[in-house]
Amino acid sequence: ERGWSQAELAGRIRVSRQAVNAIETDKHDPSLSLAFRIAEEFGLSIEQVFQPETNHD
């Protein structure tokens, strides 16, 4: 959304690019402290970043 590469975001939140990829693809849940860093980097609340998708079928 911000136009950052995974590597750029990884540097901003102090994790590896692979960790960012794993979080994006739901292969890894971030620690609470990392979740706060991610939310802060995007200027959003944790709930806005990590809101579980609901299925409305």
N, C-alpha and C positions, 0 to 999 in steps of 0.2 A: 504494500500500500504506500509506503514512503519512497519507493524507488531504490531501496538499499538492497545490495546483494546479501546473500546469506553470510558471506565473509565479513561484510561491513557490520551487519547486525551482531554477529558473533564478537567482533572486536568491541563494540559498544557495550555489550552485556558480559564480556569477559568469559566466554566459553568458546569451544571449537565450532567450526562451520558444520561439522558432522552432528554436533549436539543440536544446533539450530534446525538442521534438516530432520533429525529424529523427532523433535518437538512438533515441527510443522506437519509431519506425516503421521502423527499420533502413535509413534513407536516408542516414545519416552514421555513421561510426565515430569515437568520441571519441579525442582524443590521449591518450597515456599519463597525462599529468599530470591531465587532466580525468577520466579513468577513475578515478584514485586519489581525486580530490575527490568524485566520485559515490559510490564505495564507502564512503568515510569518512563521508559525510553519512548513509548508510543503516546504518552500523555493521556493514558486511559486508566480506568480502574481494573483490578484483576478480573472482576466479573465481566467487564466488557471484552477483555482479551480471551478469557478462558470459559466463556459461557458454553455449556454443552448444547450441541445442536439438538433440537427436538424434531421429531418426525410427526407431521400433521396429517398422515394418511388416513 
